[in-house]
Amino acid sequence: MIIHVVQPGETIYTIAQDYNVSVTGLVEQNGLINPEQLVTGQTIVIAYPNQVYIATEGDTLESVAAAFGVTRMQLLRNNPFLSNRDALYQGETIIIRYETQGSISVNAYAYPFIDRDILRKTLPFLTFLTIFNYRTVENGEIEGSDETEVIQLAKEYSVAPIMSLSTLNYQGISNAEVENSILYNEENLTRNINAILNILREKDYYGLNISLVNLNQENRLAYENYITRLSVRLKEEGFVLFITLTPRIYVSSSEINYEKVDYTVLGQLSDYIIILSYAWGSFSGPPSPTTPAYLSRQFIEYAVALIPAEKIFNGISVIGYNWQTPYVIGVTRANSLTTDAAIELAVVTGSTILFEENAQAPYYEYYTLNNVQVGHIVWFSDARTINTLTGLVPEYGIQGAAIWNIMNYFAQMWLVINSQYGINKVYPET
């Protein structure tokens, strides 16, 4: 796999010629919305398959999979454009295999209202799907919407559905008061755990992913008591336990850092630990990358000293942000955008995409004029970001990557992952 960074004057045609690949393949595999207007600094991924097949009349996914001894899911991973059809068109190129180096587990977060076409296109790349739905409210009770269809779809694609639980609402605002009412009240704690088990049984989930957003040194023992009680009940009934740790991040003018908490006991109690700093649709901190590579590396190095490496997932936020500048503390808030939207905005504003090496994150600045000139800075993720962050998995021997979130299809991310790694599965793949 090669990640090409677009230079001034380059076009999709010259890039395809330089790498001896088809223009159609580059556009399709990279999910390019506007291939005729590439942006200087934009990434293009060139992935060379190990084996391809030219479809003939009457071919289907099932017949090609059987002929080459691969699964239908593998063909869907390698050819995402086939996600909404089974028949193949005569003459089209089907990628059978990439030459991968090892395998990783991939957990991804999605809301129950995810577009079903996006979900079907994404599921072949996943080991687990965490359905971000349930939240704890007063008295330890739990509320959420109907996610039955999403659970069923996950299973149809050999993906293990995971129940998500937090005190966060859809805007990412947590309720520490509710958390404390459970941690320090035996009746509420018991009610909460019983409610969790009822949902897991009723919906036939594979396990639970609980987010500990407000964990700190002061309340650590109370959380450990709660997770101990919860873990015992889950194991008795055969459910796995994920814990999503959201480190408390401190941003200054010179650096980003995090609060160190002793995670040893939580690592012992859980089956998996996800390290993820949620980056929500409206973010109030200073402009910065959502998942700085240097900070991910620091935190993994800290975590593997406390938690078995094979339990750890590296969280990756793929949400971009558009900030007004200058930043004003308590006033300025960012608007979220996808990688595709960030590139389209760069086209419209005539911007050149730059790259911060330490964070492994692309960014650019532009100005708008509405009576007065207003500055903007956009931070987002591209193929280089994903390649670096997923590369931490084999480097540290951790379990895999956890993607926040998959509500939009990020073609380059899946191309980077799929062309280099096999995907671990807990259910047999068809």
matplotlib code that plots the C-alpha trace (Angstrom):
import matplotlib.pyplot as plt

x = [0.0, 1.2, -0.2, 0.3, 0.1, -1.2, 1.3, 0.5, -0.6, -1.3, -4.6, -6.2, -5.1, -1.4, -1.4, -3.0, -0.4, 2.5, 1.4, 0.2, -3.4, -6.8, -8.4, -11.7, -10.1, -8.5, -11.7, -13.8, -11.4, -10.7, -14.3, -13.4, -16.4, -14.7, -11.9, -11.6, -10.6, -8.0, -6.6, -2.9, -2.0, -4.9, -4.1, -4.7, -4.3, -2.9, -3.4, -2.1, -4.2, -2.5, -5.2, -7.9, -10.6, -12.4, -16.1, -17.9, -21.6, -23.6, -21.0, -22.3, -20.6, -21.3, -19.9, -16.7, -16.2, -16.6, -14.3, -11.4, -12.0, -12.8, -15.8, -18.5, -17.5, -13.9, -15.2, -17.3, -14.4, -12.2, -15.0, -17.2, -19.1, -20.7, -22.5, -25.9, -25.9, -25.1, -24.8, -21.5, -21.2, -19.3, -15.9, -15.6, -12.5, -13.1, -10.3, -9.9, -7.1, -4.6, -1.3, -2.0, 0.5, -1.3, -4.7, -6.4, -9.8, -12.0, -14.7, -16.8, -19.5, -22.8, -26.1, -29.2, -30.4, -27.3, -28.1, -28.6, -26.7, -23.7, -24.0, -24.1, -21.1, -19.1, -20.0, -17.6, -14.7, -15.8, -15.2, -17.6, -20.3, -20.9, -24.4, -24.4, -27.9, -28.4, -27.8, -28.2, -30.7, -32.0, -32.2, -30.0, -32.6, -31.7, -33.3, -32.7, -34.4, -35.2, -32.0, -33.3, -32.7, -29.1, -28.4, -29.8, -27.9, -24.6, -25.2, -26.0, -22.5, -20.8, -20.2, -20.7, -23.2, -22.2, -24.6, -23.2, -24.0, -23.0, -24.5, -23.8, -26.6, -26.3, -24.5, -21.8, -22.8, -22.2, -24.1, -21.7, -24.6, -26.3, -23.0, -22.5, -26.0, -25.1, -21.6, -22.6, -26.1, -26.4, -30.1, -29.4, -26.3, -28.2, -31.1, -28.7, -26.9, -30.2, -31.4, -28.2, -28.6, -32.2, -31.4, -28.4, -30.7, -33.7, -31.8, -29.3, -26.2, -22.7, -21.6, -21.5, -19.4, -19.6, -18.1, -16.4, -16.2, -15.8, -13.3, -10.5, -8.3, -10.9, -13.7, -11.6, -12.3, -16.1, -15.9, -13.8, -16.5, -19.2, -17.3, -16.5, -20.1, -21.1, -18.3, -19.3, -22.9, -21.8, -19.4, -22.0, -24.2, -21.4, -21.3, -18.1, -17.2, -15.7, -14.7, -14.2, -11.8, -12.0, -8.8, -9.3, -7.4, -5.7, -5.0, -2.6, -1.1, 2.0, 0.8, -2.0, -1.7, -3.9, -4.6, -3.0, -5.3, -4.4, -6.3, -4.9, -8.0, -10.3, -7.9, -8.2, -12.0, -12.7, -12.3, -11.3, -10.3, -10.9, -8.9, -11.0, -11.4, -14.8, -14.8, -18.3, -20.3, -19.8, -16.4, -15.3, -11.6, -8.9, -8.4, -6.5, -6.4, -9.1, -6.7, -3.1, -0.8, 1.8, -0.8, -2.2, 1.3, 2.0, -1.3, -0.8, 2.7, 1.1, -1.7, 0.3, 2.2, -1.1, -3.3, -2.5, -1.8, -4.1, -7.1, -6.4, -8.1, -6.7, -9.6, -9.6, -11.9, -12.6, -14.6, -13.1, -13.7, -14.0, -13.0, -13.3, -10.1, -9.0, -10.2, -12.0, -12.2, -15.8, -17.2, -15.7, -17.2, -16.3, -18.6, -18.0, -17.4, -16.3, -13.1, -14.9, -16.6, -13.3, -11.7, -14.7, -14.5, -10.8, -11.8, -14.4, -12.0, -9.0, -7.0, -3.9, -3.9, -0.9, 0.2, 1.3, 3.8, 3.8, 0.0, -0.1, -3.1, -4.0, -5.3, -5.7, -6.7, -9.0, -10.9, -14.4, -15.7, -19.0, -18.6, -15.4, -12.7, -13.1, -10.4, -11.0, -8.9, -10.0, -8.5, -9.5, -8.2, -6.8, -5.1, -1.9, -3.7, -5.4, -2.2, -0.3, -2.9, -3.7, 0.0, 0.2, -1.8, 1.0, 3.7, 2.5, 0.8, -2.6, -5.9, -7.1, -8.7, -12.0, -13.5, -15.6, -17.8, -19.1, -22.1, -20.5, -18.5, -14.8, -13.5, -9.8, -9.8, -11.2, -8.8, -5.8, -6.9, -8.2, -5.2, -2.8, -4.6, -7.0, -10.0, -10.5, -13.9, -15.7, -18.5, -17.7, -17.6, -19.8]
y = [0.0, 3.5, 6.8, 9.5, 13.1, 15.3, 17.8, 21.1, 20.4, 16.7, 15.2, 11.9, 10.9, 11.7, 9.9, 6.8, 6.8, 7.2, 4.2, 2.1, 1.8, 2.6, 5.9, 4.2, 2.0, 5.0, 6.9, 4.0, 2.7, 6.1, 7.2, 10.4, 12.7, 15.3, 13.5, 16.2, 18.8, 17.3, 19.5, 19.9, 18.0, 15.5, 11.8, 9.1, 5.5, 3.0, -0.6, -3.4, -6.6, -10.0, -11.6, -10.3, -11.8, -10.5, -11.3, -13.3, -13.6, -15.3, -14.8, -14.0, -13.2, -16.7, -18.4, -16.4, -16.9, -20.7, -20.8, -19.0, -20.5, -17.2, -16.0, -13.7, -11.2, -11.1, -10.2, -7.5, -6.1, -6.1, -4.7, -2.4, -1.3, -4.7, -4.1, -3.6, -6.3, -10.0, -10.3, -9.2, -7.4, -9.1, -7.5, -5.8, -6.4, -8.2, -8.1, -11.6, -11.0, -8.5, -9.7, -8.8, -8.8, -10.3, -9.5, -7.0, -6.7, -3.7, -2.3, 0.6, 2.8, 3.6, 5.1, 3.0, 5.5, 4.9, 4.7, 1.1, 1.2, 2.7, 0.0, -2.8, -1.4, -1.1, -4.3, -6.6, -4.7, -5.1, -7.6, -5.9, -3.2, -1.1, 0.3, 3.7, 3.7, 3.2, 5.6, 5.4, 7.9, 8.6, 5.8, 3.5, 3.0, 2.7, 4.3, 3.8, 3.4, 0.3, -1.1, -4.6, -4.2, -3.1, -6.0, -8.4, -6.9, -7.1, -10.8, -11.4, -10.0, -12.1, -9.1, -9.3, -6.7, -4.9, -2.9, 0.5, 2.2, 5.6, 8.7, 10.6, 12.0, 12.3, 15.7, 14.1, 15.7, 13.4, 13.4, 13.0, 13.3, 10.3, 8.3, 9.2, 8.2, 4.7, 4.5, 5.5, 4.0, 0.2, 0.1, 2.1, 0.1, -3.2, -1.8, -0.6, -4.0, -5.9, -3.6, -4.1, -7.9, -7.7, -5.8, -8.1, -11.1, -9.7, -8.3, -11.2, -9.0, -10.5, -8.2, -4.8, -1.7, 0.7, 4.2, 5.6, 9.2, 10.8, 8.3, 9.9, 9.2, 10.3, 8.0, 5.1, 2.8, 3.4, 2.6, -0.5, -1.7, -1.2, -2.9, -5.8, -6.4, -6.0, -8.2, -11.1, -11.0, -10.7, -13.6, -15.8, -15.4, -15.5, -11.9, -10.1, -6.7, -3.8, -0.7, 2.5, 4.8, 8.4, 10.0, 13.5, 15.7, 18.9, 21.3, 24.2, 26.6, 24.4, 20.8, 18.3, 16.0, 13.6, 12.6, 9.4, 7.0, 3.5, 1.1, -2.1, -3.4, -2.4, -4.2, -7.4, -7.2, -6.5, -8.6, -5.5, -1.9, 0.8, 4.0, 6.7, 10.4, 11.2, 14.1, 15.3, 17.3, 20.6, 20.8, 23.6, 23.1, 24.9, 23.9, 20.6, 17.1, 14.8, 11.8, 13.1, 10.2, 11.2, 11.3, 7.9, 6.5, 7.9, 6.6, 3.1, 3.0, 3.9, 1.5, -1.6, -1.3, -1.8, -3.8, -6.9, -5.6, -8.2, -6.5, -3.0, -1.2, 2.1, 4.5, 6.5, 9.5, 10.2, 13.4, 16.6, 20.1, 23.6, 26.3, 30.1, 31.9, 33.5, 31.0, 32.5, 30.3, 29.5, 31.1, 29.5, 26.1, 24.0, 22.5, 18.9, 17.6, 14.4, 13.9, 14.1, 17.3, 18.8, 18.1, 19.6, 22.7, 22.9, 22.9, 25.6, 27.8, 27.2, 25.9, 23.8, 20.9, 20.9, 18.1, 18.2, 15.3, 14.9, 14.5, 12.8, 15.0, 17.2, 20.7, 24.0, 27.6, 29.9, 33.1, 34.2, 37.8, 38.8, 42.5, 41.6, 39.0, 35.8, 33.1, 29.4, 26.3, 22.8, 19.7, 16.3, 12.7, 11.3, 8.0, 9.0, 9.4, 6.1, 4.3, 5.6, 4.9, 1.4, 0.8, 1.1, -2.2, -4.5, -2.2, -2.7, -6.0, -4.7, -6.2, -3.7, -0.3, 1.2, 3.7, 6.7, 6.6, 5.0, 7.1, 8.2, 5.9, 6.6, 4.8, 5.5, 4.3, 0.9, 0.6, 1.3, -1.2, -3.9, -3.9, -4.5, -6.5, -9.5, -8.9, -11.0, -12.5, -14.1, -15.4, -17.8, -15.7, -16.7]
z = [0.0, -0.9, 0.4, -2.2, -1.2, -4.1, -5.3, -7.2, -10.8, -10.3, -11.5, -10.9, -14.4, -13.8, -10.5, -12.0, -14.8, -12.3, -10.3, -13.3, -12.0, -13.4, -12.8, -12.1, -9.5, -7.7, -7.7, -6.5, -3.8, -2.4, -2.4, -4.3, -4.5, -6.8, -8.6, -11.2, -8.5, -6.2, -3.4, -2.9, 0.2, -0.2, 0.2, -2.4, -1.4, -3.9, -2.8, -5.0, -4.8, -4.5, -6.7, -9.0, -11.2, -14.2, -13.9, -16.6, -17.4, -14.7, -11.9, -8.4, -5.1, -3.9, -7.1, -7.1, -3.4, -3.8, -6.8, -5.0, -1.5, 0.2, 2.1, 0.8, 3.6, 2.3, -1.2, 0.3, 2.2, -0.9, -3.2, -1.1, -4.3, -4.2, -0.9, -2.4, -5.0, -5.5, -9.3, -10.9, -14.2, -17.0, -17.4, -14.0, -11.9, -8.6, -5.9, -4.4, -2.0, -0.6, 0.8, 4.5, 7.4, 10.4, 11.7, 14.0, 15.7, 14.8, 17.0, 15.7, 17.2, 15.5, 16.6, 16.0, 13.3, 11.1, 7.4, 6.6, 3.3, 5.1, 7.8, 5.2, 3.4, 6.7, 8.6, 6.6, 8.1, 11.7, 14.5, 16.9, 16.5, 19.6, 19.2, 21.0, 22.4, 26.1, 28.8, 32.6, 34.1, 37.6, 40.1, 38.0, 35.3, 31.6, 28.6, 24.8, 21.5, 19.5, 17.9, 17.0, 13.2, 13.7, 16.0, 13.4, 10.5, 12.5, 13.1, 9.4, 8.6, 11.3, 13.5, 17.3, 18.5, 21.7, 23.9, 24.8, 28.1, 29.4, 31.0, 27.8, 25.6, 21.8, 22.2, 24.3, 27.6, 30.6, 33.9, 36.8, 39.3, 37.8, 37.9, 41.6, 42.4, 41.2, 42.5, 46.1, 46.4, 46.8, 45.7, 42.5, 41.7, 41.9, 39.9, 37.2, 36.9, 36.7, 34.0, 32.0, 32.2, 31.2, 28.0, 27.1, 27.4, 25.7, 22.7, 22.5, 22.6, 22.6, 25.4, 27.0, 26.4, 29.3, 29.1, 32.1, 31.2, 34.6, 36.1, 38.1, 41.1, 43.6, 42.5, 41.2, 44.1, 43.7, 40.0, 40.7, 43.2, 40.6, 37.8, 40.1, 40.8, 37.1, 35.8, 38.1, 36.8, 33.1, 33.3, 35.0, 31.9, 29.3, 28.2, 27.5, 29.1, 27.2, 29.2, 27.3, 29.2, 28.3, 29.6, 31.0, 28.5, 29.3, 26.4, 26.8, 24.3, 24.0, 24.5, 25.0, 28.0, 30.1, 33.7, 34.7, 36.6, 37.8, 35.5, 36.8, 38.5, 35.6, 33.3, 35.3, 35.5, 31.8, 28.7, 26.7, 27.3, 24.7, 25.1, 23.4, 23.9, 22.5, 20.1, 19.7, 17.1, 19.0, 20.7, 23.1, 23.6, 21.6, 18.0, 17.8, 16.2, 17.5, 17.9, 18.1, 17.3, 19.8, 22.6, 21.5, 21.7, 25.1, 26.5, 25.0, 26.5, 29.9, 29.5, 28.5, 31.8, 33.7, 31.4, 29.3, 25.8, 24.1, 25.9, 24.6, 21.7, 20.4, 20.0, 16.7, 16.2, 12.6, 13.1, 11.8, 13.2, 11.6, 14.1, 13.9, 14.8, 17.0, 19.5, 22.5, 25.7, 26.6, 23.5, 20.4, 19.4, 16.4, 13.8, 13.0, 9.5, 7.8, 5.9, 2.6, 3.7, 4.9, 1.4, -0.4, 1.8, 0.9, -2.8, -2.3, -0.3, -2.5, 0.5, 0.6, 3.0, 5.4, 7.7, 11.4, 11.7, 15.4, 15.5, 12.1, 11.3, 8.2, 8.6, 6.7, 7.3, 5.3, 5.7, 5.1, 4.6, 6.2, 6.9, 8.7, 7.8, 9.9, 10.1, 10.2, 10.9, 10.0, 11.5, 10.2, 9.6, 6.4, 5.2, 6.9, 10.2, 10.0, 8.9, 11.8, 14.4, 13.2, 13.0, 16.8, 17.0, 15.8, 17.2, 20.8, 20.4, 21.3, 20.3, 17.7, 16.8, 17.9, 15.5, 16.6, 14.6, 11.4, 10.7, 7.4, 5.2, 5.2, 2.1, 2.6, 6.2, 5.3, 2.3, 4.5, 7.1, 4.8, 2.4, 5.3, 7.9, 8.2, 10.4, 13.4, 13.9, 16.9, 14.8, 11.8, 8.6, 5.7]

ax = plt.figure().add_subplot(projection="3d")
ax.plot(x, y, z, "-o")
ax.set_aspect("equal")
plt.show()
